[in-house]
Amino acid sequence: MIRVGINGYGTIGKRVADAVRDQPDMEVVGVAKTRPNFEAERAVARGYDLYAAIEDRASRFADAGIETAGLVDELVAASDVMVDATPSGIGAENRELYEEYDTPALYQGGEDADVADVSFNARGNFDDATGADHVRVVSCNTTGLSRLLAPLREEYGVEKARVTLVRRGGDPGQTSRGPIDDILPNPITLPSHHGPDVQTIFSDLDIDTLGLKVPATLMHMHSVNVTLDAEPSADEVRDLLEGESRIFCIPPEFGIDGTGKLKEYAKDLGRPRGDVWENGLWSESITMEGDDLYLFQAIHQESDVVPENVDAIRAVTESADAAESIETTNDALGI
Ligand code: NAD
């Protein structure tokens, strides 16, 4: 069993912990948190050993009646791999801690690419992370774009991708985020950081991205145009994308007209926290105009990187190849 520690038990960390626990070849050593909030209370209730991430604040857990198993250093020492799911920028500060104990670590997409030796997407570049000590699992949007572009590159070749990302203002729990009544070009200048981030997975890809922020919390939406090196029919592209395990091609007859119903469908499926681990791609939107492909896809920012973290654990421990790992992860989660 691969022993996994999780540092930062928020939106991403708690989902990764549950996904790791569901794997046949992994166990959760424990999770580390800074404060005794509701997520700390739930972590203990779910049976995770809870470690204090900051020594000076460790007594707050006891004051709140929450038992801890020790300090984060002990978690790092006891783990084969650490998943750092702390807020952007903190992961880079934590790298020294992981190095001190010689524990390989995964970082999240909020970190700069240079936090790690390699950026990772299971479908895009699994092999690049094999045996690496420090790996960054790319952000939710970059994950969604990499999953889409990988099969298009392999099957047809991509001359250029142009993507407009309509981004949720904040996650449902991020009460301080916005806008609450506006549409923001964000960033106003081009390109947004997403294009260069996708190039950390496909270094030779020609891609331009534009970003907006809107008053929504459920998901992001991508309006995609990819100029291919071939002229397949829309049906051929649809068949190709339907063969991708982490792309859910939404059938027209489902009547899913937006992110609200897509999330509702995930809840009806009994998905934990209503998570949509796959890209939600509207089958009907797939259109070819000559060599130009157009489509819409929705990305569940809180969960699409979760199976990717699981696969990255297998990559750094060299315990499976890409196909084996993706299949094991998918089977365990129910993707
Ligand atoms: P979050 O704020 O929900 O969770 C972060 C957790 O880390 C919180 O529980 C916080 O208390 C804790 N924390 C803060 N400082 C810490 C420290 N020094 N040591 C240990 N724990 C600490 O954040 P999140 O949304 O889960 O984001 C985590 C990372 O994942 C970021 O890099 C983010 O960019 C990335 N990410 C987020 C999303 C998303 O939409 N939420 C999607 C993909 C990637």
Boltz pocket constraint, residues with backbone or C-beta under 6 A from the ligand:
constraints:
  - pocket:
      binder: B
      contacts: [[A, 7], [A, 8], [A, 9], [A, 10], [A, 11], [A, 12], [A, 13], [A, 32], [A, 33], [A, 34], [A, 35], [A, 39], [A, 53], [A, 54], [A, 84], [A, 85], [A, 86], [A, 87], [A, 88], [A, 89], [A, 90], [A, 108], [A, 109], [A, 110], [A, 111], [A, 138], [A, 139], [A, 140], [A, 171], [A, 301], [A, 302], [A, 305]]
      max_distance: 6.0
